[in-house]
Amino acid sequence: MATFLLEIGSEELPATFCASAGEQLQQLATEALKHWHLPLGTLSISSFSTPRRLALLIEDLPERQPERREERKGPPAAQAFHDGRPSRAAIGFARRCGVAPESLQVRDTPRGAFVFAHRIEPGRSSGSLLAEAIPRWIAAIQGKRFMRWGEGELRFSRPIRWLVALQDDRILPVSLGSGDTAVSSAALSRGLRRGSDPSPLPIPHADAYLSSLATAGVMADRAARRAAITALIETEASALQATAQLEAPLLEELVDLVEAPGILVGSIAERYLDLPAEVSAMVMTSHQRYVPLFTGTADPLALDARGTLLPRFLVITNGADPDAGDSIRRGNERVLRARLADGAFFYEQDRKASLETLLPGLAAMTFAEGLGSLEDRRQRLIASVDALAMRLELPVEVAGPAHRAAELCKADLVSRMVCEFPELQGLMGGKYALCSGESRAVAVAIREHYLPRGAADDLPASPAGQLLALADRLDLLVGIFCTGQRPSGSSDPFALRRAGNGLLRILAAAGWEPDLTAVLQEQIAATLDTLTTLSPKREQLTQDLEHFLGQRLLALLEERGVDHDIAAAVFAIKPPLRRPLDVLQRADLLQGLRASGGLAPIQTVVQRAARLAVKGDLARDVVDPEAVVDPSLFSSKASERAFLAALQQLAPLATGRNRDSYESLVRGLQAVAPQLAAFFDGEDSVLVMADDPAIRRNRLNLLGLLRNQAAALADFSVLTG
């Protein structure tokens, strides 16, 4: 068994490419090994990536492929031989199979005697297979913005500068490119970059790859680098009695920006604490990849960072020379100081006037093609907020701040700060509103109306913020759908899926239960009344939006851990968008029942009743036994009367539309099991399909009532688990 090493050395790769390229390389190798009939189950295949290298390590690799035995069926024996000598047909068949005509064998088959050729194909050495495959693997790696360099035609994310291809201690001959870009395999890697010094690093054996890099200070394993970076940041933050703001995207980017993690502590001037903490933190993380340090929890509307942000920051370095630490620190402080100075200037200028004075600038900013300016959108938001407040019957304490927030919520898009740092939209609007003398409720609603920005983001917490966030998403969804620009495949340039998810999550969090179909119809009418250049068919538009939001509701159920069949059963009962919150409540209840083992007995009872009920003619909306069951037709007084009594108790529960009534209905259905068992199988059981039509119909109605009452929760016939 052997160990194979491939290392592709390059100029610094983009952080967004490293991890993906390593995974692609491992997948390409796995597919090739499978194609070569090498034993995948006994191999260890690992990939590594740093900013300057992609590597693949395969351990326990056989020296050769196994030989392959192949049998081919040829022409009938009568055609293959004449007087014991091979015919032209036999000779041609043997040639195609790569064997001598004399080696052909005749064998009887159900269709008669035929000629067979047996061929043994010896296995090739794994080294020769790998040497041929390496250029193909490199050419097959995909990524954004690939480049050519020098005179060659090879394309890659960055210029390839060296190549290591070893099987144990033997160099596999591989050459990439041509002209001045040609790179040939060797047993030389590179250590840490020191200025223009290429730092050659011998790799004596494929098994010694990781240890050789580690000796040179290079940490090739991403997981190890992630752990090292996290530990460095936690240690420094603890020493400074602060909490590091290290979100997952920043951590993953840092992992792919360095190959020998180190850390430095930088400082910012105290005067920059007059900036909001979010501004400084955003500049550090998004623009400079630094880690900000907090000493407390910030008020979202705080106008400065004093008492919240430590005037320090952490820099993850890449194997820096210890003697250069002070120089690197000063350089990073200088870069950050310039960015913060810009922010301080914008902040000072923006606060010289009220937020309302920025509104005229919205008329000059286009929202989207066909949907007018941001001023047009602002007017639609105001109308939408007012219409939603009326439909939801919200008090003036909510509707008033939401209306005022709708008037101002887009004004910060004209501000200097947001024009320079678009990530701060909404957040700066809330702060500027407070500076302008608006109420805290208005300021909070402005800040919250962009929430949630993603699946893991917080939801709006204030009622006014929830109302404005709903209106914002409704306007976006309806407006873009009116223009005919729908999400397709992975393309969703206006983030409509995220908007739909957010709309439903906000409704669920707020506990509001509007008829969402009616809301969509009103929003469509209002939008088309103001945008007369658009003329889609309103009925079709409503159906398209209902389908879209229905899919988002299913996605939300999946996100909440609801099984597919439960989601389908809940959806099957009534139009889900009439009451989305009701769908979530019923699905959560049934999922919880399944997890506790309480759903299966109810499912068995209801499905048994429903299978026979379809033979009757009871309408699906009938839940009260009063008019459809005649006790005088009972022939078995005990079981039929007990069944009827249970249904009479369930009837009022089946008309409830809240979690309490659903839970009571579940308990009632659990209690029905004994009555149904006695009805079917007890000593006093009955034959449902009686000869007498009236008695048969009466008994089928009993079963139909149970099916209909259970349908207040879901269509149990859809459940499979």
Salt bridges, closest charged atoms under 4 A:
GLU7 OE2 - ARG53 NH1 3.08
GLU11 OE2 - ARG161 NE 2.85
GLU11 OE1 - ARG193 NH2 3.24
GLU12 OE1 - ARG193 NH2 3.05
GLU67 OE2 - ARG69 NH2 3.26
GLU70 OE2 - ARG72 NE 3.20
GLU70 OE1 - ARG119 NH1 3.60
GLU71 OE2 - ARG107 NH1 2.85
GLU71 OE2 - HIS118 NE2 3.26
GLU121 OE1 - ARG119 NH1 3.64
GLU132 OE2 - ARG124 NH2 2.68
GLU153 OE1 - ARG148 NE 3.33
ASP168 OD1 - HIS205 NE2 3.81
ASP207 OD2 - HIS205 ND1 3.66
GLU252 OE1 - ARG222 NH2 3.03
GLU252 OE2 - ARG226 NE 2.84
GLU253 OE2 - ARG289 NE 2.86
ASP256 OD1 - ARG222 NE 2.86
ASP256 OD1 - ARG225 NH2 3.70
GLU259 OE1 - ARG53 NE 3.24
GLU270 OE1 - ARG306 NH1 3.78
ASP274 OD1 - ARG306 NE 3.04
GLU278 OE1 - LYS431 NZ 3.26
ASP299 OD1 - ARG440 NH2 2.93
ASP326 OD1 - ARG329 NH1 2.64
ASP350 OD1 - ARG416 NH1 3.98
GLU356 OE1 - ARG404 NH2 3.23
GLU375 OE1 - ARG378 NE 2.92
ASP386 OD1 - HIS403 ND1 2.88
GLU407 OE2 - HIS403 NE2 3.22
GLU407 OE1 - ARG404 NH1 2.84
GLU420 OE2 - ARG339 NH1 3.95
GLU423 OE2 - HIS287 NE2 3.78
GLU438 OE2 - ARG404 NH2 2.82
ASP472 OD1 - ARG377 NH2 3.16
ASP472 OD1 - LYS410 NZ 3.00
ASP475 OD2 - ARG377 NE 2.65
ASP475 OD1 - ARG380 NE 2.66
ASP492 OD2 - ARG497 NH1 3.87
GLU513 OE2 - ARG579 NH2 2.73
ASP515 OD2 - ARG578 NH1 2.87
GLU522 OE2 - ARG391 NH2 2.53
ASP529 OD1 - ARG538 NH2 3.56
ASP544 OD2 - ARG486 NH1 2.96
ASP563 OD2 - ARG594 NH1 2.97
ASP565 OD2 - ARG594 NH2 2.89
ASP582 OD1 - ARG579 NH1 3.73
ASP582 OD2 - ARG586 NE 2.83
ASP588 OD2 - ARG560 NH2 2.37
ASP617 OD1 - ARG697 NE 3.39
GLU640 OE2 - ARG699 NE 2.94
GLU663 OE2 - ARG659 NE 3.17
ASP681 OD2 - ARG608 NH1 3.06
